[in-house]
Amino acid sequence: MPQPVFLGEFEQLVLLALLKVRSEPYALRLRDELNALAGRSVSRGALYRTLDRLEGKGFVQWDVEGGGRERRGHVRRRFRVTKQGIAMLRASRRTLLGLWSQVAEVLE
């Protein structure tokens, strides 16, 4: 069971979107996915700050790739959700589903 660290809404969206775009785990692809999921524009700054925060919590890791001729020497980060990140998403999901089930009759 993960430590009692809680995920914010946007952090959850970032982790879930990252799992969804697994084959293209780059910031721009992730941002496009978040824009579609959230129904609003996500700034690059907000995305990178959140990715850095998730990395600090141990929920995301990244590797550098590229730098070749096709990218004109520019590298890019390839992100992935860690085992701890998946465990945290599972714990968060359990908590939220439990709460939702307890208030379902009020919301319906």
C-alpha positions as CSV (number, residue, x, y, z in Angstrom):
1,M,0.0,0.0,0.0
2,P,1.4,3.4,-1.0
3,Q,2.2,6.1,1.6
4,P,-0.8,8.4,2.3
5,V,0.1,10.9,-0.4
6,F,-2.9,12.2,-2.3
7,L,-3.2,13.0,-5.9
8,G,-4.7,16.2,-7.1
9,E,-7.3,16.1,-9.9
10,F,-4.8,17.3,-12.6
11,E,-2.1,14.9,-11.3
12,Q,-4.6,12.0,-11.8
13,L,-5.5,13.2,-15.3
14,V,-1.8,13.4,-16.2
15,L,-1.1,9.9,-14.9
16,L,-4.2,8.4,-16.6
17,A,-3.5,10.2,-19.9
18,L,0.1,9.0,-19.8
19,L,-1.1,5.4,-19.4
20,K,-3.4,6.0,-22.4
21,V,-0.7,7.4,-24.7
22,R,1.8,4.7,-23.8
23,S,3.0,4.2,-27.3
24,E,3.8,8.0,-27.7
25,P,4.7,9.1,-24.1
26,Y,5.9,12.6,-25.1
27,A,4.9,15.9,-23.6
28,L,3.2,17.3,-26.7
29,R,1.2,14.1,-27.3
30,L,0.3,14.0,-23.6
31,R,-0.8,17.6,-23.8
32,D,-3.1,16.9,-26.8
33,E,-4.6,14.0,-24.9
34,L,-5.2,16.1,-21.8
35,N,-6.8,18.8,-23.9
36,A,-9.3,16.2,-25.2
37,L,-9.9,14.6,-21.8
38,A,-10.2,17.8,-19.8
39,G,-12.1,19.7,-22.4
40,R,-9.9,22.7,-21.8
41,S,-6.5,24.0,-22.9
42,V,-3.6,22.7,-20.9
43,S,-0.5,25.0,-20.8
44,R,2.9,23.5,-21.4
45,G,4.1,25.1,-18.1
46,A,1.3,23.5,-16.1
47,L,2.0,20.1,-17.7
48,Y,5.8,20.2,-17.1
49,R,5.4,21.5,-13.5
50,T,3.0,18.6,-12.8
51,L,5.3,16.0,-14.5
52,D,8.2,17.3,-12.4
53,R,6.0,17.2,-9.2
54,L,4.9,13.6,-10.0
55,E,8.6,12.7,-10.7
56,G,9.5,14.1,-7.3
57,K,6.8,11.9,-5.7
58,G,8.2,8.8,-7.5
59,F,5.1,8.4,-9.7
60,V,6.7,9.3,-13.1
61,Q,10.1,8.6,-14.6
62,W,11.5,9.8,-17.9
63,D,14.3,9.1,-20.3
64,V,15.9,11.3,-22.8
65,E,15.7,10.3,-26.5
66,G,16.4,11.9,-29.8
67,G,19.0,14.5,-30.5
68,G,19.6,13.1,-34.0
69,R,19.4,14.8,-37.3
70,E,15.6,14.4,-37.6
71,R,15.2,16.5,-34.4
72,R,18.0,18.9,-35.3
73,G,19.9,18.0,-32.2
74,H,16.9,18.5,-29.9
75,V,16.2,15.9,-27.3
76,R,12.8,15.0,-25.9
77,R,11.7,13.3,-22.7
78,R,9.9,10.0,-22.9
79,F,7.7,9.7,-19.8
80,R,6.3,6.6,-18.0
81,V,4.3,5.9,-15.0
82,T,6.2,4.0,-12.3
83,K,4.9,1.0,-10.2
84,Q,4.4,3.5,-7.4
85,G,2.4,5.7,-9.6
86,I,0.1,2.8,-10.7
87,A,-0.3,1.8,-7.0
88,M,-1.3,5.4,-6.2
89,L,-3.8,5.5,-9.0
90,R,-5.3,2.2,-7.8
91,A,-5.5,3.5,-4.2
92,S,-7.1,6.8,-5.4
93,R,-9.6,4.9,-7.6
94,R,-10.6,2.7,-4.6
95,T,-11.1,5.7,-2.4
96,L,-13.1,7.7,-4.9
97,L,-15.3,4.7,-6.0
98,G,-16.1,4.0,-2.3
99,L,-17.1,7.6,-1.8
100,W,-19.1,7.8,-5.0
101,S,-21.0,4.7,-4.1
102,Q,-21.9,6.2,-0.7
103,V,-23.5,9.3,-2.3
104,A,-24.8,7.8,-5.5
105,E,-28.5,8.1,-4.5
106,V,-28.1,11.8,-3.8
107,L,-26.5,12.5,-7.1
108,E,-29.0,10.5,-9.2
